[in-house]
Amino acid sequence: MPVGAVVVRDGIAISRAGNRTVRDQDPTAHAEVLALRAAALALGTWRLTDCVLYVTLEPCAMCAGASVLARVQGVVFGAWDDKAGMAGSVEDLLRHPVLNHRPQVRGGVCSEECGALLREMFAARRATSVDSPLVHE
């Protein structure tokens, strides 16, 4: 699955992960959540205030919420997600005015490249599983 996330602090990658929802049969195993968990373990704190989360796809509600709760400094993502994106596409949870923490957000970074990766993966998945339903990770 080409949805991947990296947590960076001071220019150094602290953690990285890819979506594992299908592999792990875990609806919370999104790349962002896994990368945030690993970064918290590596740094010994759940407050990732000096970290930036980079991800190929605009975060969903769960991942945006986890980013806010982790107090990340910023979220940078590639492709916009018009169906579930919570950084401006469907809603903007990351910058919601009532929340006590709002990370800096930069969306659409390398959006064409990220979008192409996602489209190619889903096209390949459809081609190989004609009889089975499309599984979204």
Residue pairs with C-beta under 8 A, 6 or more apart in sequence:
1 18
1 19
1 20
1 22
1 31
1 121
1 137
2 18
2 56
2 114
2 117
2 118
2 120
2 121
3 18
3 19
3 30
3 31
3 55
3 56
3 57
3 118
3 137
4 16
4 17
4 18
4 19
4 31
4 55
4 56
5 16
5 17
5 18
5 30
5 31
5 32
5 34
5 35
5 36
5 53
5 54
5 55
5 56
6 13
6 15
6 16
6 35
6 53
6 54
6 55
7 13
7 14
7 15
7 16
7 35
7 36
7 38
7 39
7 48
7 51
7 52
7 53
7 54
7 72
8 14
8 51
8 52
8 53
8 54
9 39
9 43
9 48
9 50
9 51
9 52
10 50
14 38
14 39
14 42
14 43
14 51
15 35
15 36
15 37
15 38
15 39
15 42
16 35
16 38
17 31
17 32
17 34
17 35
17 38
18 31
18 34
19 29
19 30
19 31
19 137
20 26
20 29
20 31
20 34
20 137
21 27
21 28
21 29
21 30
21 137
22 135
22 137
23 29
28 62
30 60
30 62
30 63
31 55
31 56
31 63
32 53
32 55
32 59
32 63
32 66
32 67
33 62
33 63
33 66
35 53
36 48
36 53
36 66
36 67
36 70
36 72
39 48
39 51
39 70
40 46
40 48
40 70
43 51
46 70
47 70
47 71
48 70
48 71
48 72
48 73
49 71
49 72
49 73
50 73
51 70
51 72
51 73
52 72
52 73
52 74
52 75
52 76
53 67
53 72
53 74
53 75
53 76
53 103
54 76
54 77
55 63
55 75
55 76
55 77
55 78
56 77
56 78
56 79
56 114
56 117
56 118
57 77
57 78
57 79
57 81
57 85
57 114
57 118
58 77
58 79
58 80
58 81
58 84
58 85
58 86
58 87
58 88
58 89
58 107
59 67
59 75
59 77
59 85
59 86
59 87
59 94
60 81
60 84
60 85
60 86
61 84
61 86
61 91
61 93
63 86
64 75
64 86
64 87
64 93
64 94
65 93
67 75
67 94
67 103
68 93
68 94
68 99
68 101
68 102
68 103
69 101
71 101
71 103
72 103
73 103
73 104
74 103
74 104
74 105
74 106
75 87
75 94
75 103
75 104
75 105
75 106
76 105
76 106
76 107
76 109
77 87
77 106
77 107
77 108
77 109
77 114
78 108
78 109
78 110
78 111
78 113
78 114
78 115
79 108
79 111
79 114
79 115
79 118
80 88
80 89
80 107
80 108
80 111
81 89
81 90
82 89
82 90
83 89
83 90
84 90
86 92
86 93
86 94
87 93
87 94
87 95
87 105
87 107
88 105
88 107
93 99
94 102
94 103
94 105
95 102
95 105
96 102
122 134
125 134
125 135
126 134
